[in-house]
């Protein structure tokens, strides 16, 4: 009887030891998983820096930034308000550190952020967003430039109004292959004409006009119109 009690006691002690070890194993397993999760977070790439505009026209903006070591790619975000909602518009992979945003509205301000990302197994680790970059698309090219010779020393230029422009610059040359000189800057948004006076009679003059957009301290110029040739009267 005594021996039987001893055997039962040994069994209970063994079970208690097993349960204790299982608890330690469970704790150790949890710690290991936590460490793995922390390690994934540790792979987060650095913040994108030097986000800048390298090219733009009336309907596209080209962005570029510095390479982030170890990044698998980059996500590009855009908003029409600096403190508004930034929507992911695209991403580039590998060592690509530039992006061309196309089909934009002319003379419009856009705001951009870029984030590097790194793929770890089936997880995506995102770095911090770059500083906000604001960029304005250029106004479109001036079209339908034409002129009326009012007198032997007076020419009136007219052209199609450019939507969302802040004004226009008028350039003139006195020879077909001569240098163009800016003769006027017009800042009245609704004004799409210019009167050029004190010209010489019976002389050919060459004109071209471009629109500009001024927004948030930036001035963006559109492409020049076709060159217009006109001869003053005798």
Buried (B, 14 or more C-beta within 10 A) or exposed (E): EEEEEEEEEEEEEEEEEEEEEEEEEEEEEEEEEEEEEEEBEEEBBEBBEEBEBEEBBBBBBBBBBEBBEEBBBBBBBBBEEEEEEBEEEEBBEEEEBEBEBEEBEBBBBBBBBBBBBBEBEEEEBEBEBBEBBBBBBBBBBBEEBEBEBBEEBBBBBBBBBBEBBBBBBBBBBBEEEEEBEEBBEBEEEEEBBBEBEEBEEEEEBBBBBBBBBBBEEEEBEBBBBEBBEBEBEE
